[in-house]
Each structure stands twice: as C-alpha cells, then as structure tokens.
Amino acid sequence: MFIDSIKYKAWVWILAIIAASMSISIFSTNFFQFALIFYWLFMPGIRLKFSDIKAQKGLWVFLSGYVVLLIGMIYTSDFNYGLHDLKIKLPLLILPLIIGTSKKINFQELRFVLMAFIAGIFLSSIISTGVFLGLGDLDVVKHSDISIFISHVRFSLLVVLAFFFSAYYFLKEDDRTKKILLGVLPLWFAFFLFILHSFTGIIILFILTLITVTVLIKKSNELMVKVFGYIAIITVLLLSASYITKCIGKFYNIDIVNIETLPTHTALGNEYKHHTNLTEIENGHYVWLYYSKEEMTKAWNKTSKIKVSEKDKRGQTLKYTLIKYLTSKNLTKDEYGISQLSKEDISNIENGLTNYIYAKKYSLYPRIYQIIWEFDQYKKTGNPSGHSVSQRIEYLKTGLSIIKENLFIGTGTGDVKQAFTKKYDEQNSKLSNRWRLRTHNQFITFTISSGIIGFILIMISWFYPVFYEKRWSSFLFLIFFATALLSMLNEDTLETSTGVTFFAFFYALLLFGHTNEQ
C-alpha cells in the first residue's frame, strides 16, 4: 500500500509539473508529457480496469475528433504536411487517453495541480515584467517581446486562466493569509495582461468576467445585490463603449488643410514636397505634408547611428518610421523637426515606433489606436500586410472562399496551407508573400480541412462529453473551455505545440481526470 501511495503521488506531481511548465518551458512540458506516458505504460496500478475504461463513453467521443483528422488523410494531396499536422495535434489523442483512463485525482490534488499552474504563470509573469522594465540584456522592441518563453498570445490565454483559477480558490479559501495572497494574484494577472498588451487576452478576460459576475448576481437572493450589480455591469459596458467611441473620434479628428496656403520652403530655404493626394494620417496629421527629403535625411544622419536608408530595429525602413513619428508629434519633416526630437524620441524611432504614443507602456490607448489605424489603412489601400488585425480580415475572406469550394468534406488534413497559397494567387491578394498565412480562426481551419461534416463531428466530440460527464456546472472546466473557444475565434489555437497542450491537458484534467468539485 505504501508503494502504491508513492506511485500515485508521483503521478500527481507529474501532472503538476506539466501544468507549472506550460508557460515557462516548452521542453519541460514535452518532457514530462513523455514521463506521463511512460508512467501510464509501466505503472499498471495507475490505469483503470478494462471494464471501467470501456465504459468511458465521453472519452471515446472526444477522441473521435482526432479520428476525423485521420480520415482527412485519405484524400489529402500533401501527405507530409498532413503527418506534420497530426503530429502537432497528437496531445489531443494522447493526453485525454492517458488522463481519462487513469485513476481520478481528488479535489485537493486537483487544487495542488492548478496551484502549480498558477505558480508557473506568476513566475513567468514576473520574469516577463523584469524584461519589460529593462532588467537583463534582451532587446524589447514591442510588448510581445517580453514573453520570452512562449507566444505572447498563448501566454495571455494562460494568464486569463490563472486569473480565474486563483479567484476561484480565493472564494474557497478559509485561511486568512492564503486568502489575502489568492486575492492579490487575480489583480496582478489582470494588470500584467495590460503590460503584455495582448488584446486577445484582455478581451477574453473582459467578456468572461462580465459573464461570471452576471451569473453570480443572478444567483443572489439579495434584491439590492441584483439592482446594484446590474447597474454596475451596465455602467461598465457604457463606459467601455464610450471610451472606444472617444478613441475613434480622436483618431479621426483630422487637420483641416488649405492646400493653397501651405508653405513652399523650409526655414533653411529648401523646397517642401506636399503629397496632398496621399491621405495617411498619424494622430490626425497628414503624413506626407511638410516633407523635405534631403534636409530631413542630412539632419537625421547627424543625429543617429542608424541612417535613414537603413532598417530600424523592427526591420522597417527607418525613413518611413521617421516620417510617421515626426508627423505623430506634428513636426515638419526637415531639420527643424529633427531638432525638436528628444533623446527618448530618437531611441523610439530607432526601435521602430512610428508614433510617440506607442511608447506609453502602461496605457491601453496605443493598442486601440493601432487597431483603428490598421482598419483605416486597410480601408484606404486594401493592403493589410504587416498589420495583425486587418490581416485577419483578409485571412477570413480567403478562408471562407476556400470553404465554398470544398464545402462538405474539405481539402484534406494536409492541404490547408496549399489551399491558401493557391487562393491568394487566384484572388491577386495584395498581401505580400511574407504575410500570406492561414486563417487565424481554428473553427474556419477545421472547416477548410474537414468540411462542414468534419467540423460538426469535431464540435460534437468536444461538447457531448461535457454533458455526458455532467460538468456543465463546473466553474473550473467551463472557464477553461470558454477561454479556449473564444481564443479560437481569433487564433489557430491548436496549430502550435503550446496551444494544443493547453487545450488537451486542461480538457482532459478538468473533464475526465478528477472527482466532482467540492
């Protein structure tokens, strides 16, 4: 019995290490997944009896989703890429199978595993914050650079999960000291999301918080709690809408320009070029007015080691970064404009910032401004290249066109990338080759590869076990599932190792791997 107890504790520890490693080390996460497989194979006391395994109807339905992808290999033309896709998604098969056919951990052991996850997220967020503050030798050109272990979007999803898990255990905790600590953690995770500037994470946190608070208010028996609660929710929604409207209005508060009265020469007597046919703006100022190329170039090259003709630290031609940045400060593109730049401004330009507001580290406005700017540029030029939000519109349009041509059974598991390449060429897309990517929407990706029939089957394989296992009232599972599903509207969540592990591990653990919550 003692040996069996040690074996079982080791099993729980492996689960905890996988959870803790998810945001810190891809290598460690993968290594301990192999350890989980090894332990399951060679420690038979962990596995359920065959009769119990056979009765796991919810598990087998979930695993059928992977079978849909296997069937897609029958009619794919790119077999090698199909194998690569199946390999990436292998945790969808392995983790639920192993966790779902093993002894269920109890609620205290689940708490231990999830606390390990929270600790891992906290540690990685502290390290990222240190990078953000300039501690260390890493160059931080944009906010996403502070996520040094995994993709910042995937990281933001894990932070959202840690926010809700820590808030859940805060409400469950009776010990005063632990309760204070658990009360601080959600506040920190919410603040860190703003440091990370992941709009996906922030939006998901906002939506799920509103839904959670609404449900709690609805369950309350106190009339005043309901009244003031609903008033608070409506107020938050109105203030949010008002702020977004204000940001849009501020963006389109554009200078009124009288072309006939524009100065023709700089203070040094050099000629200005006023490209009045170009309507690009920064902070309401027209980018291509007050432009003296030679004078600006000469003045800048005396100021910075990175010449106008060279690339800034983001890989952009510095000339255009400089022109936009000067415009954002309402400065002329000449020697006078260069002379008005501070040392911080010069550093910002060298780092690839095209607008001085992007240097505001603790504000969400720069990210909102950037999104509005991307939509504005897309509307004016039709070219979303290099702009993450507007590119997604192009990806979505292209993806829907592919679906129309392969409606019922899709292109096959390995042909998604090939289908996009072909469709971009057919449509003469303005996207440059570098940015001709896939749809960034997991549901669209599934429909492209497996068709409407395959997509429906995959969705059934995901949702049916929730009701079969009677977890529709489990807060921990539902908050994870909602986070994952919302992320799939904006990301190919299951197309990377981290994303697949995140989904497969928590789905299996919170649906099949533990006894009912207490």
Beta strands, then each sheet from edge to edge (+ up, - down):
strand 1: 281-282
strand 2: 285-286
sheet 1: 1+ 2-
end
